[in-house]
């Protein structure tokens, strides 16, 4: 699974990081690096919750992040 991270910048200087494949996985950071770290953490938390809720887990799961 490759998750594309998209960035934008607010007028006040804050960075927005978003992963379109995972609805609701959007964060703000003071720097682009901080926004990237926060969005990766949130994405992994969302994926972990999905895995816990599944009746039949996948054998293997590989996750990569690609910054756009």
mmCIF file as Biopython writes it, N, C-alpha, C and O atoms, coordinates in Angstrom:
data_model
#
loop_
_atom_site.group_PDB
_atom_site.id
_atom_site.type_symbol
_atom_site.label_atom_id
_atom_site.label_alt_id
_atom_site.label_comp_id
_atom_site.label_asym_id
_atom_site.label_entity_id
_atom_site.label_seq_id
_atom_site.pdbx_PDB_ins_code
_atom_site.Cartn_x
_atom_site.Cartn_y
_atom_site.Cartn_z
_atom_site.occupancy
_atom_site.B_iso_or_equiv
_atom_site.auth_seq_id
_atom_site.auth_asym_id
_atom_site.pdbx_PDB_model_num
ATOM 1   N N  . UNK A ? 1  ? 0.850   -1.162  0.000  1.0 0.0 1  A 1 
ATOM 2   C CA . UNK A ? 1  ? 0.000   0.000   0.000  1.0 0.0 1  A 1 
ATOM 3   C C  . UNK A ? 1  ? 0.900   1.231   0.000  1.0 0.0 1  A 1 
ATOM 4   O O  . UNK A ? 1  ? 1.739   1.401   0.885  1.0 0.0 1  A 1 
ATOM 5   N N  . UNK A ? 2  ? 0.719   2.074   -0.991 1.0 0.0 2  A 1 
ATOM 6   C CA . UNK A ? 2  ? 1.468   3.314   -1.073 1.0 0.0 2  A 1 
ATOM 7   C C  . UNK A ? 2  ? 0.506   4.461   -0.814 1.0 0.0 2  A 1 
ATOM 8   O O  . UNK A ? 2  ? -0.477  4.628   -1.536 1.0 0.0 2  A 1 
ATOM 9   N N  . UNK A ? 3  ? 0.787   5.243   0.206  1.0 0.0 3  A 1 
ATOM 10  C CA . UNK A ? 3  ? -0.071  6.360   0.577  1.0 0.0 3  A 1 
ATOM 11  C C  . UNK A ? 3  ? 0.580   7.666   0.131  1.0 0.0 3  A 1 
ATOM 12  O O  . UNK A ? 3  ? 1.706   7.976   0.521  1.0 0.0 3  A 1 
ATOM 13  N N  . UNK A ? 4  ? -0.137  8.418   -0.683 1.0 0.0 4  A 1 
ATOM 14  C CA . UNK A ? 4  ? 0.374   9.685   -1.203 1.0 0.0 4  A 1 
ATOM 15  C C  . UNK A ? 4  ? 0.031   10.808  -0.230 1.0 0.0 4  A 1 
ATOM 16  O O  . UNK A ? 4  ? -1.133  11.009  0.117  1.0 0.0 4  A 1 
ATOM 17  N N  . UNK A ? 5  ? 1.044   11.528  0.202  1.0 0.0 5  A 1 
ATOM 18  C CA . UNK A ? 5  ? 0.857   12.658  1.105  1.0 0.0 5  A 1 
ATOM 19  C C  . UNK A ? 5  ? 0.875   13.938  0.272  1.0 0.0 5  A 1 
ATOM 20  O O  . UNK A ? 5  ? 1.843   14.214  -0.437 1.0 0.0 5  A 1 
ATOM 21  N N  . UNK A ? 6  ? -0.197  14.711  0.363  1.0 0.0 6  A 1 
ATOM 22  C CA . UNK A ? 6  ? -0.289  15.979  -0.343 1.0 0.0 6  A 1 
ATOM 23  C C  . UNK A ? 6  ? -0.151  17.118  0.660  1.0 0.0 6  A 1 
ATOM 24  O O  . UNK A ? 6  ? -0.681  17.053  1.769  1.0 0.0 6  A 1 
ATOM 25  N N  . UNK A ? 7  ? 0.563   18.156  0.258  1.0 0.0 7  A 1 
ATOM 26  C CA . UNK A ? 7  ? 0.805   19.301  1.135  1.0 0.0 7  A 1 
ATOM 27  C C  . UNK A ? 7  ? 0.202   20.571  0.568  1.0 0.0 7  A 1 
ATOM 28  O O  . UNK A ? 7  ? 0.082   20.742  -0.645 1.0 0.0 7  A 1 
ATOM 29  N N  . UNK A ? 8  ? -0.169  21.446  1.467  1.0 0.0 8  A 1 
ATOM 30  C CA . UNK A ? 8  ? -0.631  22.783  1.111  1.0 0.0 8  A 1 
ATOM 31  C C  . UNK A ? 8  ? -0.186  23.696  2.250  1.0 0.0 8  A 1 
ATOM 32  O O  . UNK A ? 8  ? 0.156   23.227  3.336  1.0 0.0 8  A 1 
ATOM 33  N N  . UNK A ? 9  ? -0.195  24.975  1.996  1.0 0.0 9  A 1 
ATOM 34  C CA . UNK A ? 9  ? 0.225   25.916  3.033  1.0 0.0 9  A 1 
ATOM 35  C C  . UNK A ? 9  ? -0.835  26.988  3.220  1.0 0.0 9  A 1 
ATOM 36  O O  . UNK A ? 9  ? -1.310  27.588  2.255  1.0 0.0 9  A 1 
ATOM 37  N N  . UNK A ? 10 ? -1.198  27.218  4.472  1.0 0.0 10 A 1 
ATOM 38  C CA . UNK A ? 10 ? -2.177  28.245  4.812  1.0 0.0 10 A 1 
ATOM 39  C C  . UNK A ? 10 ? -1.524  29.630  4.731  1.0 0.0 10 A 1 
ATOM 40  O O  . UNK A ? 10 ? -0.299  29.750  4.728  1.0 0.0 10 A 1 
ATOM 41  N N  . UNK A ? 11 ? -2.348  30.653  4.667  1.0 0.0 11 A 1 
ATOM 42  C CA . UNK A ? 11 ? -1.837  32.017  4.624  1.0 0.0 11 A 1 
ATOM 43  C C  . UNK A ? 11 ? -1.055  32.381  5.884  1.0 0.0 11 A 1 
ATOM 44  O O  . UNK A ? 11 ? -0.150  33.215  5.835  1.0 0.0 11 A 1 
ATOM 45  N N  . UNK A ? 12 ? -1.399  31.764  7.002  1.0 0.0 12 A 1 
ATOM 46  C CA . UNK A ? 12 ? -0.698  32.059  8.256  1.0 0.0 12 A 1 
ATOM 47  C C  . UNK A ? 12 ? 0.608   31.277  8.401  1.0 0.0 12 A 1 
ATOM 48  O O  . UNK A ? 12 ? 1.276   31.384  9.429  1.0 0.0 12 A 1 
ATOM 49  N N  . UNK A ? 13 ? 0.979   30.494  7.386  1.0 0.0 13 A 1 
ATOM 50  C CA . UNK A ? 13 ? 2.248   29.771  7.386  1.0 0.0 13 A 1 
ATOM 51  C C  . UNK A ? 13 ? 2.173   28.321  7.801  1.0 0.0 13 A 1 
ATOM 52  O O  . UNK A ? 13 ? 3.131   27.574  7.605  1.0 0.0 13 A 1 
ATOM 53  N N  . UNK A ? 14 ? 1.040   27.900  8.380  1.0 0.0 14 A 1 
ATOM 54  C CA . UNK A ? 14 ? 0.914   26.491  8.788  1.0 0.0 14 A 1 
ATOM 55  C C  . UNK A ? 14 ? 0.860   25.597  7.555  1.0 0.0 14 A 1 
ATOM 56  O O  . UNK A ? 14 ? 0.344   25.985  6.507  1.0 0.0 14 A 1 
ATOM 57  N N  . UNK A ? 15 ? 1.401   24.399  7.703  1.0 0.0 15 A 1 
ATOM 58  C CA . UNK A ? 15 ? 1.360   23.398  6.646  1.0 0.0 15 A 1 
ATOM 59  C C  . UNK A ? 15 ? 0.199   22.441  6.877  1.0 0.0 15 A 1 
ATOM 60  O O  . UNK A ? 15 ? -0.105  22.083  8.015  1.0 0.0 15 A 1 
ATOM 61  N N  . UNK A ? 16 ? -0.438  22.035  5.802  1.0 0.0 16 A 1 
ATOM 62  C CA . UNK A ? 16 ? -1.494  21.024  5.838  1.0 0.0 16 A 1 
ATOM 63  C C  . UNK A ? 16 ? -0.954  19.798  5.112  1.0 0.0 16 A 1 
ATOM 64  O O  . UNK A ? 16 ? -0.430  19.906  4.003  1.0 0.0 16 A 1 
ATOM 65  N N  . UNK A ? 17 ? -1.081  18.642  5.736  1.0 0.0 17 A 1 
ATOM 66  C CA . UNK A ? 17 ? -0.716  17.379  5.101  1.0 0.0 17 A 1 
ATOM 67  C C  . UNK A ? 17 ? -1.977  16.520  5.052  1.0 0.0 17 A 1 
ATOM 68  O O  . UNK A ? 17 ? -2.703  16.404  6.039  1.0 0.0 17 A 1 
ATOM 69  N N  . UNK A ? 18 ? -2.221  15.925  3.894  1.0 0.0 18 A 1 
ATOM 70  C CA . UNK A ? 18 ? -3.443  15.155  3.676  1.0 0.0 18 A 1 
ATOM 71  C C  . UNK A ? 18 ? -3.108  13.871  2.930  1.0 0.0 18 A 1 
ATOM 72  O O  . UNK A ? 18 ? -2.253  13.860  2.043  1.0 0.0 18 A 1 
ATOM 73  N N  . UNK A ? 19 ? -3.795  12.779  3.300  1.0 0.0 19 A 1 
ATOM 74  C CA . UNK A ? 19 ? -3.681  11.517  2.569  1.0 0.0 19 A 1 
ATOM 75  C C  . UNK A ? 19 ? -5.065  11.215  2.002  1.0 0.0 19 A 1 
ATOM 76  O O  . UNK A ? 19 ? -5.929  10.703  2.715  1.0 0.0 19 A 1 
ATOM 77  N N  . UNK A ? 20 ? -5.283  11.530  0.715  1.0 0.0 20 A 1 
ATOM 78  C CA . UNK A ? 20 ? -6.612  11.374  0.116  1.0 0.0 20 A 1 
ATOM 79  C C  . UNK A ? 20 ? -7.186  9.956   0.183  1.0 0.0 20 A 1 
ATOM 80  O O  . UNK A ? 20 ? -8.405  9.798   0.242  1.0 0.0 20 A 1 
ATOM 81  N N  . UNK A ? 21 ? -6.340  8.926   0.176  1.0 0.0 21 A 1 
ATOM 82  C CA . UNK A ? 21 ? -6.836  7.544   0.219  1.0 0.0 21 A 1 
ATOM 83  C C  . UNK A ? 21 ? -7.477  7.196   1.552  1.0 0.0 21 A 1 
ATOM 84  O O  . UNK A ? 21 ? -8.233  6.228   1.639  1.0 0.0 21 A 1 
ATOM 85  N N  . UNK A ? 22 ? -7.188  7.967   2.589  1.0 0.0 22 A 1 
ATOM 86  C CA . UNK A ? 22 ? -7.727  7.706   3.926  1.0 0.0 22 A 1 
ATOM 87  C C  . UNK A ? 22 ? -8.560  8.917   4.351  1.0 0.0 22 A 1 
ATOM 88  O O  . UNK A ? 22 ? -8.006  9.903   4.838  1.0 0.0 22 A 1 
ATOM 89  N N  . UNK A ? 23 ? -9.871  8.854   4.176  1.0 0.0 23 A 1 
ATOM 90  C CA . UNK A ? 23 ? -10.727 9.984   4.547  1.0 0.0 23 A 1 
ATOM 91  C C  . UNK A ? 23 ? -10.500 10.429  5.992  1.0 0.0 23 A 1 
ATOM 92  O O  . UNK A ? 23 ? -10.443 9.611   6.911  1.0 0.0 23 A 1 
ATOM 93  N N  . UNK A ? 24 ? -10.372 11.732  6.166  1.0 0.0 24 A 1 
ATOM 94  C CA . UNK A ? 24 ? -10.189 12.284  7.503  1.0 0.0 24 A 1 
ATOM 95  C C  . UNK A ? 24 ? -8.753  12.361  7.964  1.0 0.0 24 A 1 
ATOM 96  O O  . UNK A ? 24 ? -8.484  12.885  9.044  1.0 0.0 24 A 1 
ATOM 97  N N  . UNK A ? 25 ? -7.821  11.851  7.173  1.0 0.0 25 A 1 
ATOM 98  C CA . UNK A ? 25 ? -6.417  11.886  7.573  1.0 0.0 25 A 1 
ATOM 99  C C  . UNK A ? 25 ? -5.799  13.172  7.013  1.0 0.0 25 A 1 
ATOM 100 O O  . UNK A ? 25 ? -5.144  13.179  5.971  1.0 0.0 25 A 1 
ATOM 101 N N  . UNK A ? 26 ? -6.036  14.241  7.744  1.0 0.0 26 A 1 
ATOM 102 C CA . UNK A ? 26 ? -5.551  15.576  7.409  1.0 0.0 26 A 1 
ATOM 103 C C  . UNK A ? 26 ? -5.084  16.232  8.693  1.0 0.0 26 A 1 
ATOM 104 O O  . UNK A ? 26 ? -5.792  16.203  9.700  1.0 0.0 26 A 1 
ATOM 105 N N  . UNK A ? 27 ? -3.898  16.823  8.666  1.0 0.0 27 A 1 
ATOM 106 C CA . UNK A ? 27 ? -3.343  17.440  9.864  1.0 0.0 27 A 1 
ATOM 107 C C  . UNK A ? 27 ? -2.695  18.779  9.526  1.0 0.0 27 A 1 
ATOM 108 O O  . UNK A ? 27 ? -2.426  19.082  8.363  1.0 0.0 27 A 1 
ATOM 109 N N  . UNK A ? 28 ? -2.453  19.565  10.561 1.0 0.0 28 A 1 
ATOM 110 C CA . UNK A ? 28 ? -1.707  20.810  10.449 1.0 0.0 28 A 1 
ATOM 111 C C  . UNK A ? 28 ? -0.380  20.658  11.171 1.0 0.0 28 A 1 
ATOM 112 O O  . UNK A ? 28 ? -0.273  19.905  12.140 1.0 0.0 28 A 1 
ATOM 113 N N  . UNK A ? 29 ? 0.630   21.377  10.697 1.0 0.0 29 A 1 
ATOM 114 C CA . UNK A ? 29 ? 1.910   21.424  11.375 1.0 0.0 29 A 1 
ATOM 115 C C  . UNK A ? 29 ? 2.542   22.790  11.209 1.0 0.0 29 A 1 
ATOM 116 O O  . UNK A ? 29 ? 2.276   23.494  10.235 1.0 0.0 29 A 1 
ATOM 117 N N  . UNK A ? 30 ? 3.378   23.160  12.163 1.0 0.0 30 A 1 
ATOM 118 C CA . UNK A ? 30 ? 4.079   24.451  12.053 1.0 0.0 30 A 1 
ATOM 119 C C  . UNK A ? 30 ? 5.078   24.434  10.913 1.0 0.0 30 A 1 
ATOM 120 O O  . UNK A ? 30 ? 5.335   25.461  10.285 1.0 0.0 30 A 1 
ATOM 121 N N  . UNK A ? 31 ? 5.650   23.243  10.645 1.0 0.0 31 A 1 
ATOM 122 C CA . UNK A ? 31 ? 6.589   23.078  9.535  1.0 0.0 31 A 1 
ATOM 123 C C  . UNK A ? 31 ? 6.104   21.931  8.660  1.0 0.0 31 A 1 
ATOM 124 O O  . UNK A ? 31 ? 5.257   21.139  9.074  1.0 0.0 31 A 1 
ATOM 125 N N  . UNK A ? 32 ? 6.641   21.849  7.457  1.0 0.0 32 A 1 
ATOM 126 C CA . UNK A ? 32 ? 6.272   20.746  6.563  1.0 0.0 32 A 1 
ATOM 127 C C  . UNK A ? 32 ? 6.690   19.406  7.169  1.0 0.0 32 A 1 
ATOM 128 O O  . UNK A ? 32 ? 5.973   18.412  7.056  1.0 0.0 32 A 1 
ATOM 129 N N  . UNK A ? 33 ? 7.849   19.394  7.810  1.0 0.0 33 A 1 
ATOM 130 C CA . UNK A ? 33 ? 8.354   18.170  8.445  1.0 0.0 33 A 1 
ATOM 131 C C  . UNK A ? 33 ? 7.430   17.717  9.573  1.0 0.0 33 A 1 
ATOM 132 O O  . UNK A ? 33 ? 7.146   16.527  9.710  1.0 0.0 33 A 1 
ATOM 133 N N  . UNK A ? 34 ? 6.962   18.670  10.378 1.0 0.0 34 A 1 
ATOM 134 C CA . UNK A ? 34 ? 6.039   18.340  11.471 1.0 0.0 34 A 1 
ATOM 135 C C  . UNK A ? 34 ? 4.715   17.816  10.925 1.0 0.0 34 A 1 
ATOM 136 O O  . UNK A ? 34 ? 4.162   16.852  11.454 1.0 0.0 34 A 1 
ATOM 137 N N  . UNK A ? 35 ? 4.207   18.446  9.872  1.0 0.0 35 A 1 
ATOM 138 C CA . UNK A ? 35 ? 2.950   17.996  9.268  1.0 0.0 35 A 1 
ATOM 139 C C  . UNK A ? 35 ? 3.103   16.577  8.717  1.0 0.0 35 A 1 
ATOM 140 O O  . UNK A ? 35 ? 2.190   15.763  8.853  1.0 0.0 35 A 1 
ATOM 141 N N  . UNK A ? 36 ? 4.241   16.274  8.098  1.0 0.0 36 A 1 
ATOM 142 C CA . UNK A ? 36 ? 4.484   14.938  7.569  1.0 0.0 36 A 1 
ATOM 143 C C  . UNK A ? 36 ? 4.501   13.901  8.693  1.0 0.0 36 A 1 
ATOM 144 O O  . UNK A ? 36 ? 3.884   12.842  8.570  1.0 0.0 36 A 1 
ATOM 145 N N  . UNK A ? 37 ? 5.193   14.195  9.768  1.0 0.0 37 A 1 
ATOM 146 C CA . UNK A ? 37 ? 5.254   13.256  10.898 1.0 0.0 37 A 1 
ATOM 147 C C  . UNK A ? 37 ? 3.870   13.008  11.482 1.0 0.0 37 A 1 
ATOM 148 O O  . UNK A ? 37 ? 3.511   11.871  11.788 1.0 0.0 37 A 1 
ATOM 149 N N  . UNK A ? 38 ? 3.095   14.079  11.636 1.0 0.0 38 A 1 
ATOM 150 C CA . UNK A ? 38 ? 1.753   13.936  12.204 1.0 0.0 38 A 1 
ATOM 151 C C  . UNK A ? 38 ? 0.826   13.141  11.296 1.0 0.0 38 A 1 
ATOM 152 O O  . UNK A ? 38 ? 0.053   12.310  11.773 1.0 0.0 38 A 1 
ATOM 153 N N  . UNK A ? 39 ? 0.896   13.390  9.979  1.0 0.0 39 A 1 
ATOM 154 C CA . UNK A ? 39 ? -0.012  12.681  9.070  1.0 0.0 39 A 1 
ATOM 155 C C  . UNK A ? 39 ? 0.367   11.202  8.966  1.0 0.0 39 A 1 
ATOM 156 O O  . UNK A ? 39 ? -0.510  10.349  8.827  1.0 0.0 39 A 1 
ATOM 157 N N  . UNK A ? 40 ? 1.655   10.895  9.033  1.0 0.0 40 A 1 
ATOM 158 C CA . UNK A ? 40 ? 2.066   9.485   9.014  1.0 0.0 40 A 1 
ATOM 159 C C  . UNK A ? 40 ? 1.560   8.769   10.261 1.0 0.0 40 A 1 
ATOM 160 O O  . UNK A ? 40 ? 1.059   7.647   10.179 1.0 0.0 40 A 1 
ATOM 161 N N  . UNK A ? 41 ? 1.691   9.410   11.397 1.0 0.0 41 A 1 
ATOM 162 C CA . UNK A ? 41 ? 1.218   8.809   12.649 1.0 0.0 41 A 1 
ATOM 163 C C  . UNK A ? 41 ? -0.285  8.553   12.592 1.0 0.0 41 A 1 
ATOM 164 O O  . UNK A ? 41 ? -0.750  7.468   12.940 1.0 0.0 41 A 1 
ATOM 165 N N  . UNK A ? 42 ? -1.045  9.561   12.150 1.0 0.0 42 A 1 
ATOM 166 C CA . UNK A ? 42 ? -2.498  9.413   12.077 1.0 0.0 42 A 1 
ATOM 167 C C  . UNK A ? 42 ? -2.883  8.309   11.091 1.0 0.0 42 A 1 
ATOM 168 O O  . UNK A ? 42 ? -3.786  7.521   11.370 1.0 0.0 42 A 1 
ATOM 169 N N  . UNK A ? 43 ? -2.218  8.248   9.961  1.0 0.0 43 A 1 
ATOM 170 C CA . UNK A ? 43 ? -2.508  7.210   8.968  1.0 0.0 43 A 1 
ATOM 171 C C  . UNK A ? 43 ? -2.279  5.821   9.555  1.0 0.0 43 A 1 
ATOM 172 O O  . UNK A ? 43 ? -3.088  4.916   9.353  1.0 0.0 43 A 1 
ATOM 173 N N  . UNK A ? 44 ? -1.181  5.654   10.280 1.0 0.0 44 A 1 
ATOM 174 C CA . UNK A ? 44 ? -0.900  4.347   10.880 1.0 0.0 44 A 1 
ATOM 175 C C  . UNK A ? 44 ? -1.923  3.989   11.956 1.0 0.0 44 A 1 
ATOM 176 O O  . UNK A ? 44 ? -2.287  2.822   12.102 1.0 0.0 44 A 1 
ATOM 177 N N  . UNK A ? 45 ? -2.386  4.982   12.707 1.0 0.0 45 A 1 
ATOM 178 C CA . UNK A ? 45 ? -3.424  4.731   13.704 1.0 0.0 45 A 1 
ATOM 179 C C  . UNK A ? 45 ? -4.727  4.290   13.032 1.0 0.0 45 A 1 
ATOM 180 O O  . UNK A ? 45 ? -5.390  3.367   13.505 1.0 0.0 45 A 1 
ATOM 181 N N  . UNK A ? 46 ? -5.090  4.943   11.938 1.0 0.0 46 A 1 
ATOM 182 C CA . UNK A ? 46 ? -6.320  4.587   11.209 1.0 0.0 46 A 1 
ATOM 183 C C  . UNK A ? 46 ? -6.198  3.175   10.652 1.0 0.0 46 A 1 
ATOM 184 O O  . UNK A ? 46 ? -7.135  2.383   10.757 1.0 0.0 46 A 1 
ATOM 185 N N  . UNK A ? 47 ? -5.050  2.854   10.063 1.0 0.0 47 A 1 
ATOM 186 C CA . UNK A ? 47 ? -4.850  1.511   9.519  1.0 0.0 47 A 1 
ATOM 187 C C  . UNK A ? 47 ? -4.874  0.454   10.619 1.0 0.0 47 A 1 
ATOM 188 O O  . UNK A ? 47 ? -5.411  -0.635  10.418 1.0 0.0 47 A 1 
ATOM 189 N N  . UNK A ? 48 ? -4.299  0.762   11.775 1.0 0.0 48 A 1 
ATOM 190 C CA . UNK A ? 48 ? -4.311  -0.183  12.893 1.0 0.0 48 A 1 
ATOM 191 C C  . UNK A ? 48 ? -5.738  -0.459  13.357 1.0 0.0 48 A 1 
ATOM 192 O O  . UNK A ? 48 ? -6.089  -1.603  13.644 1.0 0.0 48 A 1 
ATOM 193 N N  . UNK A ? 49 ? -6.554  0.577   13.431 1.0 0.0 49 A 1 
ATOM 194 C CA . UNK A ? 49 ? -7.953  0.388   13.816 1.0 0.0 49 A 1 
ATOM 195 C C  . UNK A ? 49 ? -8.693  -0.478  12.796 1.0 0.0 49 A 1 
ATOM 196 O O  . UNK A ? 49 ? -9.485  -1.344  13.170 1.0 0.0 49 A 1 
ATOM 197 N N  . UNK A ? 50 ? -8.435  -0.243  11.512 1.0 0.0 50 A 1 
ATOM 198 C CA . UNK A ? 50 ? -9.073  -1.053  10.472 1.0 0.0 50 A 1 
ATOM 199 C C  . UNK A ? 50 ? -8.667  -2.518  10.599 1.0 0.0 50 A 1 
ATOM 200 O O  . UNK A ? 50 ? -9.500  -3.409  10.435 1.0 0.0 50 A 1 
ATOM 201 N N  . UNK A ? 51 ? -7.396  -2.768  10.890 1.0 0.0 51 A 1 
ATOM 202 C CA . UNK A ? 51 ? -6.930  -4.146  11.052 1.0 0.0 51 A 1 
ATOM 203 C C  . UNK A ? 51 ? -7.586  -4.825  12.243 1.0 0.0 51 A 1 
ATOM 204 O O  . UNK A ? 51 ? -7.919  -6.009  12.175 1.0 0.0 51 A 1 
ATOM 205 N N  . UNK A ? 52 ? -7.774  -4.097  13.323 1.0 0.0 52 A 1 
ATOM 206 C CA . UNK A ? 52 ? -8.407  -4.665  14.516 1.0 0.0 52 A 1 
ATOM 207 C C  . UNK A ? 52 ? -9.866  -5.035  14.247 1.0 0.0 52 A 1 
ATOM 208 O O  . UNK A ? 52 ? -10.375 -6.004  14.809 1.0 0.0 52 A 1 
ATOM 209 N N  . UNK A ? 53 ? -10.532 -4.273  13.396 1.0 0.0 53 A 1 
ATOM 210 C CA . UNK A ? 53 ? -11.957 -4.488  13.134 1.0 0.0 53 A 1 
ATOM 211 C C  . UNK A ? 53 ? -12.218 -5.587  12.107 1.0 0.0 53 A 1 
ATOM 212 O O  . UNK A ? 53 ? -13.335 -6.098  12.031 1.0 0.0 53 A 1 
ATOM 213 N N  . UNK A ? 54 ? -11.228 -5.955  11.330 1.0 0.0 54 A 1 
ATOM 214 C CA . UNK A ? 54 ? -11.411 -6.980  10.300 1.0 0.0 54 A 1 
ATOM 215 C C  . UNK A ? 54 ? -11.607 -8.355  10.922 1.0 0.0 54 A 1 
ATOM 216 O O  . UNK A ? 54 ? -11.017 -8.691  11.948 1.0 0.0 54 A 1 
ATOM 217 N N  . UNK A ? 55 ? -12.447 -9.128  10.271 1.0 0.0 55 A 1 
ATOM 218 C CA . UNK A ? 55 ? -12.642 -10.512 10.705 1.0 0.0 55 A 1 
ATOM 219 C C  . UNK A ? 55 ? -11.497 -11.403 10.219 1.0 0.0 55 A 1 
ATOM 220 O O  . UNK A ? 55 ? -11.031 -12.287 10.938 1.0 0.0 55 A 1 
ATOM 221 N N  . UNK A ? 56 ? -11.055 -11.151 8.977  1.0 0.0 56 A 1 
ATOM 222 C CA . UNK A ? 56 ? -9.974  -11.950 8.401  1.0 0.0 56 A 1 
ATOM 223 C C  . UNK A ? 56 ? -8.852  -11.012 7.963  1.0 0.0 56 A 1 
ATOM 224 O O  . UNK A ? 56 ? -8.970  -10.351 6.932  1.0 0.0 56 A 1 
ATOM 225 N N  . UNK A ? 57 ? -7.777  -10.948 8.727  1.0 0.0 57 A 1 
ATOM 226 C CA . UNK A ? 57 ? -6.688  -10.037 8.370  1.0 0.0 57 A 1 
ATOM 227 C C  . UNK A ? 57 ? -5.929  -10.492 7.124  1.0 0.0 57 A 1 
ATOM 228 O O  . UNK A ? 57 ? -5.911  -11.678 6.793  1.0 0.0 57 A 1 
ATOM 229 N N  . UNK A ? 58 ? -5.312  -9.549  6.450  1.0 0.0 58 A 1 
ATOM 230 C CA . UNK A ? 58 ? -4.430  -9.884  5.331  1.0 0.0 58 A 1 
ATOM 231 C C  . UNK A ? 58 ? -3.196  -10.569 5.906  1.0 0.0 58 A 1 
ATOM 232 O O  . UNK A ? 58 ? -2.826  -10.343 7.058  1.0 0.0 58 A 1 
ATOM 233 N N  . UNK A ? 59 ? -2.561  -11.415 5.085  1.0 0.0 59 A 1 
ATOM 234 C CA . UNK A ? 59 ? -1.364  -12.099 5.570  1.0 0.0 59 A 1 
ATOM 235 C C  . UNK A ? 59 ? -0.242  -11.107 5.845  1.0 0.0 59 A 1 
ATOM 236 O O  . UNK A ? 59 ? 0.386   -11.142 6.903  1.0 0.0 59 A 1 
ATOM 237 N N  . UNK A ? 60 ? 0.004   -10.218 4.880  1.0 0.0 60 A 1 
ATOM 238 C CA . UNK A ? 60 ? 1.086   -9.257  5.018  1.0 0.0 60 A 1 
ATOM 239 C C  . UNK A ? 60 ? 0.564   -7.872  4.650  1.0 0.0 60 A 1 
ATOM 240 O O  . UNK A ? 60 ? -0.291  -7.728  3.776  1.0 0.0 60 A 1 
ATOM 241 N N  . UNK A ? 61 ? 1.084   -6.870  5.321  1.0 0.0 61 A 1 
ATOM 242 C CA . UNK A ? 61 ? 0.730   -5.502  5.006  1.0 0.0 61 A 1 
ATOM 243 C C  . UNK A ? 61 ? 2.002   -4.679  4.961  1.0 0.0 61 A 1 
ATOM 244 O O  . UNK A ? 61 ? 2.783   -4.670  5.912  1.0 0.0 61 A 1 
ATOM 245 N N  . UNK A ? 62 ? 2.201   -3.997  3.865  1.0 0.0 62 A 1 
ATOM 246 C CA . UNK A ? 62 ? 3.357   -3.126  3.692  1.0 0.0 62 A 1 
ATOM 247 C C  . UNK A ? 62 ? 2.807   -1.727  3.411  1.0 0.0 62 A 1 
ATOM 248 O O  . UNK A ? 62 ? 1.934   -1.552  2.560  1.0 0.0 62 A 1 
ATOM 249 N N  . UNK A ? 63 ? 3.324   -0.743  4.130  1.0 0.0 63 A 1 
ATOM 250 C CA . UNK A ? 63 ? 2.864   0.638   3.959  1.0 0.0 63 A 1 
ATOM 251 C C  . UNK A ? 63 ? 4.048   1.523   3.615  1.0 0.0 63 A 1 
ATOM 252 O O  . UNK A ? 63 ? 5.076   1.484   4.292  1.0 0.0 63 A 1 
ATOM 253 N N  . UNK A ? 64 ? 3.909   2.319   2.570  1.0 0.0 64 A 1 
ATOM 254 C CA . UNK A ? 64 ? 4.911   3.301   2.182  1.0 0.0 64 A 1 
ATOM 255 C C  . UNK A ? 64 ? 4.242   4.650   2.032  1.0 0.0 64 A 1 
ATOM 256 O O  . UNK A ? 64 ? 3.073   4.734   1.654  1.0 0.0 64 A 1 
ATOM 257 N N  . UNK A ? 65 ? 4.979   5.700   2.327  1.0 0.0 65 A 1 
ATOM 258 C CA . UNK A ? 65 ? 4.478   7.063   2.175  1.0 0.0 65 A 1 
ATOM 259 C C  . UNK A ? 65 ? 5.263   7.740   1.065  1.0 0.0 65 A 1 
ATOM 260 O O  . UNK A ? 65 ? 6.487   7.622   1.003  1.0 0.0 65 A 1 
ATOM 261 N N  . UNK A ? 66 ? 4.558   8.455   0.181  1.0 0.0 66 A 1 
ATOM 262 C CA . UNK A ? 66 ? 5.187   9.204   -0.896 1.0 0.0 66 A 1 
ATOM 263 C C  . UNK A ? 66 ? 4.707   10.638  -0.790 1.0 0.0 66 A 1 
ATOM 264 O O  . UNK A ? 66 ? 3.503   10.894  -0.807 1.0 0.0 66 A 1 
ATOM 265 N N  . UNK A ? 67 ? 5.628   11.567  -0.682 1.0 0.0 67 A 1 
ATOM 266 C CA . UNK A ? 67 ? 5.255   12.983  -0.563 1.0 0.0 67 A 1 
ATOM 267 C C  . UNK A ? 67 ? 5.102   13.576  -1.958 1.0 0.0 67 A 1 
ATOM 268 O O  . UNK A ? 67 ? 5.928   13.369  -2.846 1.0 0.0 67 A 1 
ATOM 269 N N  . UNK A ? 68 ? 4.015   14.319  -2.113 1.0 0.0 68 A 1 
ATOM 270 C CA . UNK A ? 68 ? 3.750   14.950  -3.410 1.0 0.0 68 A 1 
ATOM 271 C C  . UNK A ? 68 ? 4.187   16.389  -3.398 1.0 0.0 68 A 1 
ATOM 272 O O  . UNK A ? 68 ? 4.044   17.086  -4.403 1.0 0.0 68 A 1 
#
